C-alpha cells in the first residue's frame, strides 16, 4: 500500500492545486480550456497515463471545464501517486492551453 502524505506538504510542490474542502484528504484543481475538444483531449491524455499506472482521477467535465480530485483510496488520503499524477496533469494542461 502507498504511504499517505500530509496534504499541506504535497501542496508545497503543487502551487496550482488546493486542498479538497470535503470529507476526505484529497487535492483538487479546476481547469478551463478553449473549448470542449481541448478539454476532452486533455482528459484523454491523462486517461492514458492513469490507466498505465493504475491510478485514476475523480473528475468531471462540463463543456470547456474540467474539475479534478486526486486521492489514493487504499491509503485513505494523498500519496506520492497523487503528486505524480498532479504533476502530469499540470504538464498536460499547460501543453493544451488550460487556464
Sine and cosine of phi, psi and omega as CSV:
sin_phi,cos_phi,sin_psi,cos_psi,sin_omega,cos_omega
0.00,0.00,0.59,-0.81,0.02,-1.00
-0.94,0.33,0.55,-0.83,-0.02,-1.00
-0.99,0.10,0.78,-0.62,0.00,-1.00
-0.94,0.35,0.64,-0.77,0.08,-1.00
-0.85,-0.53,0.38,-0.93,0.00,-1.00
-0.92,0.39,0.72,-0.69,-0.02,-1.00
-0.85,0.52,-0.71,0.71,0.00,-1.00
-0.87,0.50,-0.62,0.79,0.03,-1.00
-0.92,0.40,-0.69,0.72,0.02,-1.00
-0.88,0.47,-0.63,0.78,-0.05,-1.00
-0.94,0.35,-0.34,0.94,0.06,-1.00
-0.86,0.51,-0.55,0.84,-0.01,-1.00
-1.00,-0.06,-0.03,1.00,-0.09,-1.00
-0.74,-0.67,0.97,0.25,-0.11,-0.99
-0.90,0.43,-0.31,0.95,-0.02,-1.00
-1.00,-0.02,-0.02,1.00,-0.05,-1.00
-0.96,-0.28,0.31,-0.95,0.03,-1.00
-0.71,-0.70,0.34,-0.94,0.10,-1.00
-0.95,0.32,0.66,-0.75,0.05,-1.00
-0.92,0.40,0.76,-0.65,0.02,-1.00
-1.00,-0.09,0.97,0.26,-0.07,-1.00
-0.39,-0.92,-0.39,-0.92,-0.15,-0.99
-1.00,0.01,0.13,0.99,-0.02,-1.00
-0.47,-0.88,0.41,-0.91,0.03,-1.00
-0.94,0.34,0.84,-0.54,-0.01,-1.00
-0.28,-0.96,0.23,-0.97,0.09,-1.00
-0.86,-0.52,0.49,-0.87,-0.06,-1.00
-0.70,-0.72,0.40,-0.92,0.12,-0.99
-0.51,-0.86,0.65,-0.76,0.09,-1.00
-0.94,-0.33,0.72,-0.69,-0.04,-1.00
-0.80,-0.60,0.52,-0.85,0.10,-1.00
-0.79,-0.61,0.68,-0.74,-0.04,-1.00
-0.87,-0.49,0.12,-0.99,-0.01,-1.00
-0.89,0.45,-0.60,0.80,-0.04,-1.00
-0.29,-0.96,-0.06,-1.00,-0.02,-1.00
-0.89,0.46,-0.67,0.75,-0.02,-1.00
-0.87,0.49,-0.66,0.76,0.03,-1.00
-0.91,0.41,-0.66,0.75,0.02,-1.00
-0.90,0.43,-0.69,0.72,-0.02,-1.00
-0.93,0.37,-0.61,0.79,0.07,-1.00
-0.88,0.47,-0.67,0.74,0.07,-1.00
-0.86,0.51,-0.74,0.67,-0.03,-1.00
-0.89,0.46,-0.61,0.79,0.03,-1.00
-0.90,0.45,-0.70,0.72,0.01,-1.00
-0.87,0.49,-0.70,0.71,0.01,-1.00
-0.92,0.39,-0.63,0.78,-0.02,-1.00
-0.88,0.47,-0.58,0.81,0.02,-1.00
-0.89,0.45,-0.69,0.73,0.05,-1.00
-0.93,0.36,-0.69,0.73,-0.03,-1.00
-0.83,0.56,-0.69,0.73,0.00,-1.00
-0.93,0.37,-0.64,0.77,-0.01,-1.00
-0.89,0.46,-0.66,0.75,-0.05,-1.00
-0.99,-0.15,0.06,1.00,0.02,-1.00
0.81,0.59,0.75,0.66,0.05,-1.00
-0.59,-0.81,0.96,-0.27,-0.20,-0.98
-0.95,-0.31,0.74,-0.67,0.03,-1.00
-0.96,0.27,0.39,-0.92,0.23,-0.97
-1.00,-0.10,0.82,-0.57,-0.05,-1.00
-0.47,-0.88,0.27,-0.96,0.09,-1.00
-0.65,-0.76,0.44,-0.90,-0.03,-1.00
-0.72,-0.70,0.79,-0.61,0.16,-0.99
-0.76,-0.65,0.92,-0.40,-0.05,-1.00
0.75,0.66,-0.97,-0.26,-0.08,-1.00
-0.98,-0.17,0.13,0.99,-0.06,-1.00
-0.94,-0.35,0.63,-0.78,0.07,-1.00
-0.75,-0.66,0.77,-0.64,0.10,-0.99
-0.93,-0.37,0.76,-0.65,-0.07,-1.00
-0.85,-0.52,0.69,-0.73,0.12,-0.99
-0.81,-0.59,0.77,-0.63,0.03,-1.00
-0.88,-0.48,0.75,-0.66,0.10,-0.99
-0.35,-0.94,0.41,-0.91,0.05,-1.00
-0.96,-0.27,0.95,-0.31,-0.13,-0.99
-0.87,0.49,-0.67,0.74,-0.05,-1.00
-0.96,0.27,-0.20,0.98,0.10,-1.00
-0.97,-0.23,-0.07,1.00,-0.03,-1.00
0.81,0.58,0.71,0.71,0.02,-1.00
0.21,-0.98,-0.28,-0.96,-0.05,-1.00
-1.00,0.02,0.68,-0.74,0.03,-1.00
-0.75,-0.66,0.02,-1.00,0.06,-1.00
-0.87,0.48,-0.44,0.90,0.06,-1.00
-0.89,0.46,-0.62,0.78,0.03,-1.00
-0.94,0.35,-0.64,0.77,0.03,-1.00
-0.89,0.45,-0.68,0.73,0.04,-1.00
-0.87,0.49,-0.72,0.70,0.00,-1.00
-0.91,0.42,-0.65,0.76,0.01,-1.00
-0.88,0.47,-0.66,0.75,0.04,-1.00
-0.89,0.46,-0.68,0.73,0.04,-1.00
-0.90,0.44,-0.67,0.74,0.04,-1.00
-0.87,0.50,-0.68,0.73,0.04,-1.00
-0.86,0.51,-0.69,0.73,0.01,-1.00
-0.91,0.42,-0.71,0.70,-0.01,-1.00
-0.91,0.41,-0.63,0.78,0.02,-1.00
-0.90,0.43,-0.70,0.72,0.02,-1.00
-0.89,0.45,-0.64,0.77,-0.02,-1.00
-0.93,0.37,-0.41,0.91,-0.02,-1.00
-0.96,-0.28,0.19,0.98,0.11,-0.99
0.98,0.22,0.43,0.90,0.01,-1.00
-0.94,0.35,0.41,-0.91,0.07,-1.00
-0.91,-0.41,0.00,0.00,0.00,0.00
